């Protein structure tokens, strides 16, 4: 009887010691959580050789890591929002200030009414295009659903885009050079998105090119090439970044979103947009997903 009682008391003592160890470990973990700064990367540790304790520690550390990740994403989003607001406010003010300046000149020199009204109209068209790009880019970032892609004729949307830009191409003295393996090229794309890609690439060539545009197409995809004029050369590695401008002066009447939209749309369609400097100009290649 006595040995059994001694064993029972020993087992009870061990259980109490283990319970005290659990209590001390929980107190240590609570103290660490209370005293560790929220931005700390220090994980919790467990001293007990116990599967439940280790599981609890891992679960708490996962939650801490997820909280840190969410805070970092929030800080990144905050920084990007501030950067976006600075860029957008600059780009919106530029055409507005130009339009207001020429309206003031119109009051002082009414004899040049037609000339100044034409300039004001151009500034407002630039502003309208800028707001259109900003709206589209914001919508793309906030609408993750895929585009409605299918086998699409590659060239008809290009003819439409070139016709739309014909007055500006003619004014710039640019006669597009077109080279295609065949007229019935088909790609895997969303027709509306493909048309937007073409328009943005033509607008980019007009705004930043040195005069000239060549579009070629093969089974591998389409290539837009335009010579570059004097001035800073674009960095192909950053060309598709939003708000990227090759010139620190941020000139040219754009917001640096046109090519960012091209990349986003191409990726949404399962393709890719890439760029390189070659032959004294800029080459932008569109690679499409294979048609199944």
RODO-2510 file (C-alpha; in nm, 4 decimals, decimal comma):
residues 292
     n   res          X          Y          Z
     1     x     0,0000     0,0000     0,0000
     2     x     0,2792     0,2383     0,0970
     3     x     0,4816     0,1930    -0,2239
     4     x     0,1740     0,2642    -0,4301
     5     x     0,1084     0,5815    -0,2296
     6     x     0,4685     0,6931    -0,2753
     7     x     0,4455     0,6357    -0,6505
     8     x     0,1184     0,8271    -0,6662
     9     x     0,2698     1,1181    -0,4733
    10     x     0,5747     1,1145    -0,6999
    11     x     0,3584     1,1173    -1,0092
    12     x     0,1533     1,4023    -0,8641
    13     x     0,4717     1,5931    -0,7854
    14     x     0,6011     1,5479    -1,1385
    15     x     0,2668     1,6607    -1,2773
    16     x     0,2766     1,9692    -1,0549
    17     x     0,6328     2,0471    -1,1638
    18     x     0,5351     2,0096    -1,5269
    19     x     0,2296     2,2287    -1,4712
    20     x     0,4507     2,4926    -1,3081
    21     x     0,6902     2,4688    -1,6018
    22     x     0,3980     2,5222    -1,8436
    23     x     0,2837     2,8189    -1,6375
    24     x     0,6339     2,9709    -1,6349
    25     x     0,6682     2,9163    -2,0099
    26     x     0,3314     3,0802    -2,0797
    27     x     0,4245     3,3727    -1,8547
    28     x     0,7569     3,4097    -2,0383
    29     x     0,5804     3,4090    -2,3771
    30     x     0,3217     3,6621    -2,2566
    31     x     0,5989     3,8851    -2,1176
    32     x     0,7886     3,8640    -2,4473
    33     x     0,4759     3,9621    -2,6395
    34     x     0,4099     4,2525    -2,4018
    35     x     0,7644     4,3906    -2,4000
    36     x     0,8796     4,3247    -2,7569
    37     x     0,8200     4,6228    -2,9903
    38     x     0,5601     4,5629    -3,2598
    39     x     0,8211     4,6134    -3,5342
    40     x     1,0602     4,3576    -3,3816
    41     x     1,1600     4,0521    -3,5851
    42     x     1,2470     3,8497    -3,2716
    43     x     1,0441     3,5242    -3,2680
    44     x     0,9155     3,3534    -2,9570
    45     x     1,1086     3,0539    -2,8274
    46     x     0,9977     2,7575    -2,6179
    47     x     1,2097     2,5715    -2,3639
    48     x     0,9727     2,2874    -2,2840
    49     x     1,0226     1,9614    -2,4682
    50     x     0,6524     1,9399    -2,5369
    51     x     0,4679     1,9036    -2,8664
    52     x     0,1719     2,1246    -2,7585
    53     x     0,4082     2,3998    -2,6373
    54     x     0,6090     2,3906    -2,9604
    55     x     0,2859     2,3965    -3,1618
    56     x     0,1619     2,6998    -2,9698
    57     x     0,4945     2,8763    -3,0206
    58     x     0,4896     2,8082    -3,3952
    59     x     0,1300     2,9320    -3,4224
    60     x     0,2100     3,2538    -3,2347
    61     x     0,5212     3,3127    -3,4479
    62     x     0,3206     3,2627    -3,7659
    63     x     0,0701     3,5212    -3,6484
    64     x     0,3510     3,7607    -3,5570
    65     x     0,5123     3,7131    -3,8973
    66     x     0,1805     3,7662    -4,0754
    67     x     0,1232     4,0836    -3,8734
    68     x     0,4701     4,2118    -3,9662
    69     x     0,4047     4,1298    -4,3316
    70     x     0,0748     4,3161    -4,3292
    71     x     0,2369     4,6175    -4,1623
    72     x     0,5127     4,6200    -4,4240
    73     x     0,2561     4,6005    -4,7034
    74     x     0,0593     4,8848    -4,5459
    75     x     0,3733     5,0985    -4,5183
    76     x     0,4658     5,0159    -4,8775
    77     x     0,1159     5,1052    -4,9949
    78     x     0,1340     5,4316    -4,8008
    79     x     0,4665     5,5210    -4,9589
    80     x     0,3374     5,4290    -5,3052
    81     x     0,0255     5,6384    -5,2494
    82     x     0,2343     5,9421    -5,1527
    83     x     0,4581     5,8872    -5,4548
    84     x     0,1559     5,8461    -5,6808
    85     x    -0,0025     6,1653    -5,5509
    86     x     0,3186     6,3609    -5,6113
    87     x     0,3508     6,2277    -5,9670
    88     x    -0,0160     6,2718    -6,0494
    89     x    -0,0361     6,6232    -5,9093
    90     x     0,2694     6,7239    -6,1147
    91     x     0,1353     6,5731    -6,4354
    92     x    -0,2108     6,7213    -6,3919
    93     x    -0,0790     7,0672    -6,3070
    94     x     0,1433     7,0811    -6,6166
    95     x    -0,1278     7,0809    -6,8897
    96     x    -0,3635     7,2831    -6,6682
    97     x    -0,1023     7,5513    -6,6087
    98     x    -0,0274     7,5607    -6,9828
    99     x    -0,3951     7,5989    -7,0716
   100     x    -0,4467     7,8734    -6,8138
   101     x    -0,1362     8,0566    -6,9342
   102     x    -0,2546     8,0645    -7,2943
   103     x    -0,6035     8,1704    -7,1888
   104     x    -0,4431     8,4657    -7,0159
   105     x    -0,2403     8,5435    -7,3292
   106     x    -0,5629     8,5233    -7,5282
   107     x    -0,7024     8,8120    -7,3239
   108     x    -0,3884     9,0169    -7,3881
   109     x    -0,3492     8,9265    -7,7579
   110     x    -0,6988     8,8598    -7,9004
   111     x    -0,5625     8,8802    -8,2544
   112     x    -0,3925     8,5412    -8,1983
   113     x    -0,7165     8,3801    -8,0831
   114     x    -0,7089     8,0811    -8,3211
   115     x    -0,3471     7,9952    -8,2389
   116     x    -0,3922     8,0146    -7,8623
   117     x    -0,7225     7,8260    -7,8634
   118     x    -0,5542     7,5460    -8,0581
   119     x    -0,2805     7,5244    -7,7947
   120     x    -0,5345     7,5283    -7,5125
   121     x    -0,7249     7,2470    -7,6833
   122     x    -0,4023     7,0454    -7,7125
   123     x    -0,3265     7,0944    -7,3413
   124     x    -0,6764     6,9827    -7,2455
   125     x    -0,6473     6,6791    -7,4744
   126     x    -0,3220     6,5915    -7,2957
   127     x    -0,5010     6,6217    -6,9628
   128     x    -0,7880     6,4028    -7,0844
   129     x    -0,5435     6,1373    -7,2044
   130     x    -0,3592     6,1505    -6,8727
   131     x    -0,6776     6,1034    -6,6711
   132     x    -0,7793     5,8171    -6,9005
   133     x    -0,4476     5,6404    -6,8370
   134     x    -0,4722     5,6970    -6,4619
   135     x    -0,8272     5,5617    -6,4535
   136     x    -0,7382     5,2528    -6,6567
   137     x    -0,4264     5,1738    -6,4538
   138     x    -0,6144     5,2112    -6,1245
   139     x    -0,8951     4,9884    -6,2548
   140     x    -0,6479     4,7224    -6,3655
   141     x    -0,4857     4,7141    -6,0222
   142     x    -0,8195     4,6858    -5,8444
   143     x    -0,9904     4,4356    -6,0768
   144     x    -0,7999     4,1060    -6,0578
   145     x    -1,0407     3,9130    -6,2771
   146     x    -0,8827     3,7848    -6,6004
   147     x    -0,9567     3,9314    -6,9416
   148     x    -1,1771     3,7454    -7,1903
   149     x    -0,9062     3,6047    -7,4151
   150     x    -0,9427     3,3938    -7,7227
   151     x    -0,7967     3,3486    -8,0695
   152     x    -0,7922     3,7041    -8,2048
   153     x    -0,6866     3,8496    -8,5391
   154     x    -0,3718     4,0467    -8,4583
   155     x    -0,3734     4,3079    -8,7351
   156     x    -0,7236     4,4633    -8,7620
   157     x    -0,6908     4,6334    -8,4189
   158     x    -0,3526     4,7653    -8,5328
   159     x    -0,5019     4,9156    -8,8506
   160     x    -0,7681     5,0854    -8,6364
   161     x    -0,5081     5,2240    -8,3962
   162     x    -0,2926     5,3577    -8,6807
   163     x    -0,5990     5,5197    -8,8378
   164     x    -0,6839     5,6816    -8,5039
   165     x    -0,3336     5,8273    -8,4786
   166     x    -0,3063     5,9174    -8,8458
   167     x    -0,3405     6,2972    -8,7958
   168     x    -0,0675     6,2989    -8,5328
   169     x     0,1572     6,0667    -8,7330
   170     x     0,1158     6,2845    -9,0415
   171     x     0,1844     6,6016    -8,8424
   172     x     0,5037     6,4416    -8,7088
   173     x     0,6069     6,3361    -9,0589
   174     x     0,5963     5,9671    -8,9674
   175     x     0,4948     5,7084    -9,2255
   176     x     0,4758     5,3774    -9,0347
   177     x     0,6719     5,0915    -9,1874
   178     x     0,4800     4,7631    -9,1633
   179     x     0,6285     4,4188    -9,2093
   180     x     0,4370     4,0969    -9,1428
   181     x     0,4909     3,7339    -9,2328
   182     x     0,1238     3,7012    -9,3182
   183     x    -0,1902     3,9134    -9,3079
   184     x    -0,4010     3,6601    -9,1172
   185     x    -0,1890     3,6533    -8,8015
   186     x    -0,3797     3,5374    -8,4933
   187     x    -0,2822     3,5750    -8,1290
   188     x    -0,4290     3,4751    -7,7936
   189     x    -0,5691     3,8031    -7,6628
   190     x    -0,8622     4,0097    -7,5488
   191     x    -0,9514     4,2301    -7,8488
   192     x    -1,0136     4,5485    -7,6465
   193     x    -0,6979     4,5003    -7,4405
   194     x    -0,4947     4,4307    -7,7552
   195     x    -0,6218     4,7536    -7,9131
   196     x    -0,5213     4,9465    -7,6005
   197     x    -0,1731     4,7933    -7,6117
   198     x    -0,1311     4,9053    -7,9735
   199     x    -0,2545     5,2589    -7,9009
   200     x    -0,0209     5,2988    -7,6056
   201     x     0,2796     5,1797    -7,8057
   202     x     0,2031     5,4164    -8,0947
   203     x     0,1523     5,7040    -7,8509
   204     x     0,4826     5,6203    -7,6834
   205     x     0,6644     5,6267    -8,0177
   206     x     0,5090     5,9627    -8,1012
   207     x     0,5842     6,1148    -7,7639
   208     x     0,9338     5,9853    -7,7006
   209     x     1,0640     5,8637    -8,0374
   210     x     1,2983     6,0398    -8,2720
   211     x     1,0623     6,0243    -8,5709
   212     x     0,9704     5,6956    -8,7317
   213     x     0,7842     5,3794    -8,6460
   214     x     0,8263     5,0242    -8,7672
   215     x     0,5903     4,7429    -8,6737
   216     x     0,6761     4,3867    -8,7668
   217     x     0,5130     4,0550    -8,6905
   218     x     0,6137     3,6915    -8,6968
   219     x     0,4885     3,3711    -8,5391
   220     x     0,6757     3,4722    -8,2211
   221     x     0,4837     3,7980    -8,1770
   222     x     0,4888     4,1645    -8,2756
   223     x     0,7730     4,4149    -8,2537
   224     x     0,7398     4,7940    -8,2351
   225     x     1,0575     4,9856    -8,3175
   226     x     1,1153     5,3593    -8,3171
   227     x     1,4407     5,5543    -8,3480
   228     x     1,5428     5,7656    -8,0497
   229     x     1,6211     6,1332    -8,0733
   230     x     1,8834     6,3244    -7,8758
   231     x     1,8633     6,3199    -7,4998
   232     x     1,8642     6,0586    -7,2239
   233     x     1,8215     5,6983    -7,3282
   234     x     1,5455     5,4988    -7,1560
   235     x     1,6438     5,2126    -6,9286
   236     x     1,4823     4,8951    -7,0687
   237     x     1,4829     4,7345    -6,7233
   238     x     1,2597     5,0096    -6,5851
   239     x     1,0728     5,1130    -6,8979
   240     x     0,7532     4,9368    -6,7899
   241     x     0,7608     5,0702    -6,4332
   242     x     0,4742     5,3032    -6,3517
   243     x     0,5591     5,6729    -6,3674
   244     x     0,8976     5,5935    -6,5203
   245     x     1,0410     5,8760    -6,7284
   246     x     1,3779     5,8630    -6,9038
   247     x     1,4176     6,2351    -6,8392
   248     x     1,4188     6,3671    -6,4807
   249     x     1,2294     6,6701    -6,6104
   250     x     0,9235     6,4434    -6,6665
   251     x     0,8430     6,6130    -6,9914
   252     x     0,6569     6,4895    -7,2933
   253     x     0,2984     6,5299    -7,1816
   254     x     0,2592     6,1819    -7,0317
   255     x     0,2359     6,0332    -6,6864
   256     x     0,4693     5,7404    -6,7431
   257     x     0,1767     5,4961    -6,7287
   258     x     0,1361     5,3988    -7,0942
   259     x     0,3957     5,1223    -7,0962
   260     x     0,3044     5,0103    -6,7445
   261     x    -0,0453     4,9492    -6,8787
   262     x     0,1013     4,7616    -7,1783
   263     x     0,2884     4,5246    -6,9470
   264     x    -0,0112     4,4758    -6,7173
   265     x    -0,2456     4,3959    -7,0071
   266     x     0,0017     4,1614    -7,1747
   267     x     0,0519     3,9689    -6,8517
   268     x    -0,3239     3,9519    -6,7974
   269     x    -0,3489     3,7902    -7,1416
   270     x    -0,0812     3,5359    -7,0537
   271     x     0,1832     3,7104    -7,2644
   272     x     0,4785     3,9355    -7,2048
   273     x     0,6132     4,2757    -7,3085
   274     x     0,9891     4,3304    -7,3201
   275     x     1,2149     4,6091    -7,4389
   276     x     1,5718     4,6640    -7,5535
   277     x     1,7838     4,9326    -7,7141
   278     x     1,9105     4,8311    -8,0566
   279     x     2,0099     4,9959    -8,3838
   280     x     1,9848     5,3481    -8,2424
   281     x     1,6277     5,2982    -8,1290
   282     x     1,3891     5,1324    -7,8895
   283     x     1,2418     4,7913    -7,9632
   284     x     0,9366     4,6709    -7,7731
   285     x     0,8430     4,3090    -7,8291
   286     x     0,5006     4,1607    -7,7600
   287     x     0,5011     3,7860    -7,6966
   288     x     0,1647     3,6142    -7,6729
   289     x     0,0530     3,2913    -7,5113
   290     x     0,0330     2,9988    -7,7482
   291     x    -0,3037     2,9305    -7,9053
   292     x    -0,4162     2,5884    -7,7825
***
